[in-house]
Amino acid sequence: MSAVKDASGHFLPGHEHAHYLPTSEGDDRRRLTHLTVWAPRGFDDDETAALAGLRRWAVGDLRPQAQLVGLGRPADFRAPPFGGPAGASAVWASATPYVGPAHVGRRGRERSLRKAIRRELRRWALGRGADVEVAAVEAIDDGHPAWSGRPRPLEFVRGRRRPGDDGYRRPTGTFRLTLSSPMAGPLCLGYASHYGLGLFLPSG
């Protein structure tokens, strides 16, 4: 069994399989430095061995090198996707654009995206046994301090190379969330959240 497919090769349903969350944890926030692979259901021995053995992969013409820096449960880490040094945060801001549901129309998009985020966060929290609600959703732009130094939201790849993919036609935005109580991550919501979109990181 892989982190994405079952033993027969079918894609796993739901959100329990692997999420690939790239982050920029150096001085240049336009350059990725880490890739967190997180699966709520965990990894079996074969999956763990595959992660430990990964040394390089291909991204277009790039051939990044990789080195495993840790294995464990979310509570074992203090990296940004897991809540930062405090291990939990009540304020989270977009690190990558949130891409919303396909059915959202052109009118009232920001309001619809706010509602979608609240709904998805509630579902995410219930799945993790957390009693957390969104107290406030603030839209931010690329001039906001929480986004400072990152690429413009429209520079991100927001679709996948497969027939029928509608990622670029979906509404998108960047947001700062204030929660009813501190929560540990990872927090990734919306379309393609398994591949790095809709990633939120602790924000001050």
C-alpha positions as CSV (number, residue, x, y, z in Angstrom):
1,M,0.0,0.0,0.0
2,S,1.3,3.5,-0.8
3,A,0.6,6.8,0.9
4,V,-1.9,7.6,-1.9
5,K,-3.2,4.3,-3.3
6,D,-4.4,1.0,-1.8
7,A,-2.8,-2.4,-2.4
8,S,-4.8,-2.8,-5.7
9,G,-3.6,0.6,-7.0
10,H,-6.8,2.5,-6.5
11,F,-6.6,6.0,-5.1
12,L,-7.5,6.2,-1.4
13,P,-10.8,8.1,-0.6
14,G,-11.2,10.9,1.9
15,H,-8.3,12.9,3.5
16,E,-6.4,10.3,5.4
17,H,-3.7,9.7,2.9
18,A,-0.5,11.7,2.3
19,H,-0.3,15.4,2.1
20,Y,2.8,16.9,0.5
21,L,3.4,20.3,2.1
22,P,6.3,22.4,0.7
23,T,7.5,25.3,2.9
24,S,10.0,28.1,2.7
25,E,11.9,28.2,6.1
26,G,14.9,30.2,5.1
27,D,15.6,33.9,4.5
28,D,14.3,33.8,0.9
29,R,10.6,33.1,1.1
30,R,10.4,32.5,-2.6
31,R,12.8,29.4,-2.3
32,L,11.4,26.2,-0.9
33,T,13.6,24.5,1.7
34,H,11.4,21.7,3.2
35,L,8.8,19.2,2.2
36,T,6.6,17.8,4.9
37,V,4.8,14.6,4.1
38,W,1.9,14.1,6.5
39,A,-0.8,11.4,6.6
40,P,-3.4,11.4,9.3
41,R,-3.6,7.6,9.2
42,G,0.2,7.3,9.5
43,F,2.7,5.4,7.3
44,D,3.4,1.7,7.2
45,D,6.9,0.1,7.2
46,D,7.2,0.2,3.4
47,E,6.1,3.9,3.2
48,T,8.6,4.8,5.9
49,A,11.4,3.0,4.1
50,A,10.5,4.9,0.9
51,L,10.6,8.2,2.6
52,A,13.9,7.4,4.3
53,G,15.5,6.3,1.0
54,L,14.5,9.3,-1.0
55,R,17.5,11.2,-2.1
56,R,16.4,13.2,-5.2
57,W,13.4,13.8,-7.4
58,A,12.5,15.6,-10.6
59,V,10.5,18.9,-10.8
60,G,10.5,19.9,-14.4
61,D,14.2,20.6,-15.2
62,L,15.2,20.7,-11.6
63,R,16.7,17.8,-9.7
64,P,16.4,18.7,-6.0
65,Q,18.3,16.6,-3.5
66,A,16.6,15.4,-0.3
67,Q,17.6,14.4,3.2
68,L,15.2,13.0,5.7
69,V,15.3,15.2,8.9
70,G,12.7,13.5,11.1
71,L,9.9,10.9,11.4
72,G,7.2,11.0,14.1
73,R,3.8,12.3,15.0
74,P,2.8,16.0,14.6
75,A,3.3,16.6,18.3
76,D,7.0,15.7,17.9
77,F,7.7,18.7,15.7
78,R,7.8,22.4,16.0
79,A,8.2,23.3,12.3
80,P,5.7,25.9,11.0
81,P,3.2,23.4,9.5
82,F,2.7,21.8,12.9
83,G,2.1,25.1,14.8
84,G,5.5,26.5,15.1
85,P,7.7,26.8,18.3
86,A,4.6,26.9,20.5
87,G,3.2,23.7,19.0
88,A,-0.2,25.3,18.4
89,S,-1.6,28.7,17.3
90,A,-4.9,30.5,17.2
91,V,-3.9,32.6,14.2
92,W,-3.1,31.1,10.8
93,A,-2.3,32.8,7.5
94,S,-2.1,31.5,4.0
95,A,1.3,30.3,2.9
96,T,-0.2,29.2,-0.5
97,P,-3.4,30.3,-2.1
98,Y,-6.6,28.7,-1.0
99,V,-8.6,27.4,-4.0
100,G,-12.3,27.1,-3.3
101,P,-15.2,24.9,-4.6
102,A,-15.9,24.8,-8.3
103,H,-19.5,25.9,-7.9
104,V,-18.8,29.4,-6.5
105,G,-20.0,32.0,-9.0
106,R,-18.4,35.4,-9.9
107,R,-20.6,37.4,-7.6
108,G,-19.7,37.5,-3.9
109,R,-16.7,35.3,-4.4
110,E,-14.8,36.5,-1.3
111,R,-17.8,36.0,0.9
112,S,-18.4,32.5,-0.6
113,L,-14.7,31.6,0.0
114,R,-14.9,32.8,3.6
115,K,-18.0,30.5,4.1
116,A,-16.2,27.6,2.4
117,I,-13.1,28.0,4.7
118,R,-15.3,28.0,7.8
119,R,-17.1,24.9,6.6
120,E,-13.9,23.0,5.7
121,L,-12.2,24.0,9.0
122,R,-15.2,22.7,11.0
123,R,-15.0,19.4,9.1
124,W,-11.2,19.2,9.5
125,A,-11.5,19.8,13.3
126,L,-14.3,17.2,13.7
127,G,-12.1,14.7,11.9
128,R,-9.3,15.4,14.4
129,G,-11.5,15.5,17.5
130,A,-10.7,19.2,18.0
131,D,-13.3,21.6,19.4
132,V,-12.3,24.6,17.2
133,E,-14.3,27.2,15.2
134,V,-13.2,30.0,13.0
135,A,-13.7,33.3,14.9
136,A,-12.6,35.6,12.0
137,V,-11.6,35.3,8.4
138,E,-9.6,38.2,7.0
139,A,-8.7,38.4,3.3
140,I,-5.1,39.5,2.8
141,D,-3.2,40.5,-0.4
142,D,0.4,40.2,-1.4
143,G,1.2,43.5,0.5
144,H,0.0,42.1,3.8
145,P,2.9,41.4,6.4
146,A,1.7,37.8,6.7
147,W,2.4,37.3,3.0
148,S,5.5,39.5,2.7
149,G,8.3,38.1,0.6
150,R,6.2,35.3,-1.0
151,P,5.4,35.1,-4.7
152,R,2.2,36.7,-5.9
153,P,-0.8,34.4,-5.4
154,L,-1.4,34.2,-9.2
155,E,2.2,32.9,-9.7
156,F,1.3,29.6,-8.0
157,V,0.5,26.5,-10.0
158,R,-3.2,26.0,-9.2
159,G,-4.1,23.2,-11.5
160,R,-2.9,19.6,-12.3
161,R,-1.9,18.3,-15.7
162,R,-4.8,15.9,-16.2
163,P,-7.9,15.9,-18.4
164,G,-10.8,17.9,-17.0
165,D,-8.8,19.6,-14.2
166,D,-10.5,22.9,-13.4
167,G,-8.1,24.3,-10.8
168,Y,-7.4,27.5,-12.8
169,R,-11.1,28.2,-13.2
170,R,-11.9,27.9,-9.5
171,P,-12.0,31.0,-7.2
172,T,-8.9,31.6,-5.1
173,G,-7.8,33.9,-2.3
174,T,-5.3,34.3,0.6
175,F,-6.6,34.7,4.1
176,R,-5.7,35.1,7.8
177,L,-7.8,33.0,10.2
178,T,-8.4,33.6,13.8
179,L,-9.6,30.5,15.6
180,S,-11.6,30.1,18.8
181,S,-8.7,28.4,20.5
182,P,-5.1,27.5,19.7
183,M,-4.7,24.5,17.4
184,A,-1.8,22.3,16.2
185,G,-1.4,21.8,12.4
186,P,-1.0,20.9,9.7
187,L,-3.8,23.0,8.4
188,C,-4.4,22.7,4.7
189,L,-7.8,23.3,3.1
190,G,-9.5,23.3,-0.3
191,Y,-8.8,22.1,-3.7
192,A,-5.4,20.3,-4.1
193,S,-4.6,20.7,-0.4
194,H,-2.9,17.3,-0.6
195,Y,-0.3,18.9,-2.9
196,G,0.5,22.1,-1.1
197,L,-2.3,24.5,-2.0
198,G,-4.5,25.9,0.8
199,L,-1.6,25.6,3.3
200,F,-1.9,27.9,6.4
201,L,1.0,28.6,8.8
202,P,1.0,30.2,12.2
203,S,0.9,34.0,12.1
204,G,2.0,36.0,15.1
